Amino acid sequence: MAGKVSFDRNRCKGCELCVAVCPKHIIALDAATNVKGYHPATVERMEECTACASCARMCPDSVITVERV
C-alpha cells in the first residue's frame, strides 16, 4: 500500500526524530528554512512510502499527516 506524507512546514522544528524512525529512509531535512528559521522535514521519494505512520507517531509537535492511497 502506498502512502502520502505531508508536513506542516512552518511548525516543523527540524528535530529529525521522523528521519530516524522512517524504515524506508526517505525523510530528510529540507535545505530551505521555514518561517521560524528551521530546516523542516520533507519526503525525498514519496513513491517509496508505505504509510506506516512511524514518522507521525514520533513527531512531538504533530506536524505530520499520513494518508494511504
C-alpha positions in Angstrom: 0.0 0.0 0.0 1.3 3.4 -0.9 1.3 6.4 1.3 1.3 10.2 1.1 3.1 12.2 3.8 2.7 15.9 4.4 4.4 18.2 6.9 3.2 21.5 8.3 6.4 23.1 7.2 6.1 26.2 9.3 5.5 24.3 12.5 8.3 21.7 12.0 11.4 22.4 14.1 13.7 20.0 12.3 14.3 17.7 15.3 14.9 14.8 12.9 13.0 12.2 15.0 10.9 11.3 12.0 14.1 10.9 9.9 15.5 8.5 12.5 12.4 6.3 12.6 11.5 6.0 8.9 12.0 2.4 7.9 12.5 3.3 4.3 14.9 6.2 5.0 13.0 8.6 2.7 12.7 11.5 5.1 15.3 14.2 5.2 15.6 17.8 6.3 15.0 20.4 3.6 17.8 22.7 2.6 15.4 25.7 2.7 14.3 27.1 6.0 10.7 27.7 7.3 9.4 31.0 8.7 11.0 30.2 12.1 14.4 29.5 10.6 14.4 25.7 11.0 15.1 23.2 8.2 11.8 21.3 8.1 11.5 17.6 7.3 10.4 16.5 3.8 10.0 13.2 1.9 12.5 12.7 -0.8 11.0 9.7 -2.5 7.2 9.7 -1.9 6.7 6.7 -4.2 8.5 4.5 -1.6 6.3 5.5 1.3 4.3 2.6 2.8 2.1 4.8 5.0 3.4 3.0 8.2 2.9 6.3 10.1 6.0 5.8 12.2 7.0 9.4 11.5 3.7 10.8 12.5 3.6 8.8 15.8 7.2 10.0 16.6 6.6 13.7 15.9 6.4 15.6 19.2 4.6 18.5 17.6 2.0 16.6 15.5 3.0 18.3 12.2 2.9 15.1 10.1 -0.1 13.8 8.3 0.0 10.3 6.7 -2.6 9.1 4.2 -3.0 5.8 2.4 -3.5 6.0 -1.3 
